[in-house]
Amino acid sequence: MSEGVMKVLFTIPIGKGIPVRVAVVEMWGVMAFLIILAFYLTSNMKLVPSRKQVIAEFIVDSINKITKNFLGHYWHIFAPYLGTLFLFLLGLNLLGLIGLQPPTSNLNVTASFGVMSILILIVSTIVLKNPIGWFLSHFKPIPIVFPFKFLDYLTRILSLSARLFGNILAGVTVMELIYHGLIKAHIPPVGIPAALSLYFDIFDGVLQAVIFTFLSLIYLYEALEE
């Protein structure tokens, strides 16, 4: 069922052609929505905040506080990334509410998020701890763990991507089975799918975005503390 988001919608006529898939267009849509929402919430900011300004400040302050509690004085470096990651994943996971298949129901998409988070972890720890300090940290507590430390990067990518992919795909699959089952049973697909959608599309979608972002934060914390 995850093949749907990998369907080619159109091809950009550059070179041999660049195929643009459904998942890419959906992600463009979520990006555009978040950018427009950010401009709207932060326009005409005042000392006495309006309702939309309160919402914007609540989101930013919440992300900053959580990041600061874990990463200490490094929080200002990673809070923008972690906040953007959470909101982007949340938007993608909730696309099922408007009848679209979430791009995160495809392993290629979730794997890219996993690789991105681990690359940011590696690059940031190299910069903040210097290359020699980063390299030597892989020999602690004893040198024999060196190959396992590098293997750990791969297992973390797999853990992040597979967990997100599996849970979102399971929700999409269950909802499709329920919808088609009601149709075959000649029961109008009204009410029951909507009620179940509260869990599979909203609760599970929010939960998986939180888990992915929180694990990325924990991995950063562990890397910076070594």
CORTA-V606912 format. One record per backbone hydrogen bond with DSSP energy under -0.5 kcal/mol. NH is the residue of the N-H (numbers start at 1). CO is the residue of the C=O. If there is no record, write none. Layout:
# CORTA-V606912
NH:CO
NH:CO
This chain:
# CORTA-V606912
4:1
5:2
6:3
7:4
9:7
9:20
10:20
12:18
13:11
14:12
17:14
18:12
19:17
20:10
21:19
22:7
23:5
25:21
26:22
27:23
28:24
29:25
30:26
31:27
32:28
33:29
34:30
35:31
36:32
37:33
38:34
39:35
40:36
41:37
42:38
43:39
43:40
45:42
49:47
54:50
55:51
56:52
57:53
58:54
59:55
60:56
61:57
62:58
63:59
64:60
65:61
66:62
67:63
68:64
69:65
70:66
71:67
72:68
74:71
75:72
77:74
78:74
79:75
82:78
83:79
84:80
85:81
86:82
87:83
88:84
89:85
90:86
91:87
92:88
93:89
94:90
95:92
96:93
97:94
98:95
99:96
100:95
102:100
105:102
106:103
109:106
110:106
111:107
112:108
113:109
114:110
115:111
116:112
117:113
118:114
119:115
120:116
121:117
122:118
123:119
124:120
125:121
126:122
127:123
128:124
129:125
130:126
134:130
135:131
136:132
137:133
138:135
139:136
140:137
145:142
146:143
149:145
150:146
151:147
152:148
153:149
153:150
154:150
155:151
156:152
157:153
158:154
159:155
160:156
161:157
162:158
163:159
164:160
165:161
166:162
167:163
168:164
169:165
170:166
171:167
172:168
173:169
174:170
175:171
176:172
177:173
178:174
179:175
180:176
181:177
182:178
183:179
184:180
185:181
186:183
187:182
188:186
190:188
192:190
195:191
196:192
197:193
198:194
198:195
199:196
200:196
201:197
202:197
203:198
204:199
206:202
207:203
208:204
209:205
210:206
211:207
212:208
213:209
214:210
215:211
216:212
217:213
218:214
219:215
220:216
221:217
222:218
223:219
224:220
225:221
226:222
